[in-house]
Amino acid sequence: MDDITALILDDHAAFRRGFARLDDAADTEQMRAIWEPLALHLEIHAEAEERLLYPHLLKKGGEDADDETLDAIKDHNKIRDAIDKAREQEIGSDEWWAAVWEARKENTEHLGEEEDEGLPDFRRHATPELRAELAAKWLLFYGEHPSGKGLTFHDKNPEKYVEQNS
């Protein structure tokens, strides 16, 4: 039986590997081949968490669930903003690397907070059945949106998000 938190951790590992691969990219062709799918995966992942995980964390989590969710939405916004900045730059340029580095830094911070706070909180308070149900929805979400099809990626107001999903 799948667990949404395990699927999220699988994505986290893929993000870390993707950024590490960028370190070894030899030319702009390789940079593009690594970055574009990585950036898209980061955006799809954030959208999936915002639709599936965080509404349930707000309802089932502990006393810190609101703060954990606020932080996560703010982090997602920062990651999306850095991805947008990178898209505006020539791949391989100093400006592009600066934007990619910003996305990497924000993502690394987000993963650590989520893995140390939000996911353990959710695991402590959500039933195994809910975690399995959300895992199935997670997989379906990715299947319904191959390459981000049908999704629009935009920043969300963190306070409004918490209010609407609590």
N, C-alpha and C positions, 0 to 999 in steps of 0.2 A: 504494500500500500504506500503510495507516494505521500509526501508531506510537503506543504507549500514552503516551509522554512528550508527544507533540503533543496528544493528546486531553486529557491532564491540564492542559497549558498553556491549552487552549481554555477549560476550566472556570475556571482561575485568572483569565482575562480577564473571564469572565462575572461572577465574584465582585466584581472591582474595579468593573465597570460597575454592578452592583447596589448596592453601597455608595454609589457616586457618585450614583445615582438617589435614594437615600434623602436625600441632602443637599438635593435639590430638591423633595422631597415637600411639598405645600402643606397637606395636612390628614391626619387619621388614616385616612381611607379610602385615600388614596394610600400612606401609610406601610404599612398592612396589605397592600395589593396588591403592594407591592414586597418587604416584609420576609418575609412568610410563604413565598413561593416561594424566596426567597434562602436563608432558614434551612433549608428542606427540602433544597435543592440542596447546601448545605454539608454536611449530614449524610449524604446519599446519597454524595457525593463521598468523604468520609472513610471510609465503609464500603467503597466500591469500592477505594480505595487499600489499605486494611487487608486486604482479601481477595485483591487481585490484584498490586499493585505491591510492597508491602513484604516479603511472603514471598520473592519472587524477588530483591529487593535484598539481603536477608540471605544468600541462597545464592550470588548471582552478583556482588555488589558488592565493592568494595575493602575495605581494612582499617578504614575508618570506617563501614562499613555498619551495624554494631550501634548505634553512637552516633547516626547519622542516623535510624535507625528508632526508637530510644528517644525522641529529640526529637520526631519526627513524631507518635508515639502520644500523648505528653504534650500536644502542641499540639492534636491532635484532641480530646482530653479537655477542654481549656480552652475550645475553641470550642463544643463541645456543652454544657458547663456554662453558658456565657454565653447560649447560645440558650435553654436551659431557664429561666434567670433572666428573660430577656425575655418568655417565655411567661407567666410569673407576674404580669407587670405590665400595667397599662393602656397600650395603644398610644398613644404620644405623650407619656406622662408622663416626668418627669425620671428616674425609676427605670428606665423602659423604655429611654430613650435611653442611660443609663449602661450597661445590659446590652448593648445593641446596639453601643455604642462598644467595650466589652470584647471582644465577638465580632470586631469589625472589626480592632481592634488585634492580637489574637491571630492572626487569619487573615492579616493583612499580614505579621506576623513569620514565620509558618509558610510562606507562599508564598515569601518571600525565601530562607529557609533551604533549602526544597525545590528551588527553581530554581537556587540556587547550589551546593548540595551533593548532595542525594539523586538528583535527576534526572541531573546530569552523571555522577555515579558509575555510575548504572545504564546510561546510554548508553555509557560507556566499557567496561563489562564484559558487557553483554547482547548477544547476536547480533541482527542485524536480524530474523531469523526469530522469535526469542522476542518481540521488541518488537511485531512484527506479530501474532503469536498472542495476546499479551495485549491488544492493541488490539481485536481481534475479541471477546475475552472481556469487555472493558470495555463495548463497545457492546451486547453481549448482556445484560450485567448491568443496564444502564440500561433496556433494553427489557423485561427480565423484572420490573423493579421500578418501573413507572410511578408517579410520585408517592410513591415509597418503599414501595409495596405489598409486604407480606411481610417488611419489614425492621424490626428493632428497633434503636434507637439508644441505646447505653449506653457508658459509659467502660470502658476496658480497662486492665488492669495492664500498664504498659509492659515491665517486666522479664519478666513471665510471657509476654507476647506474643512478645518476642524469643526466649526460651527455646523456646517451642512452635513457632516458625516458622523456626528456624535449621537 
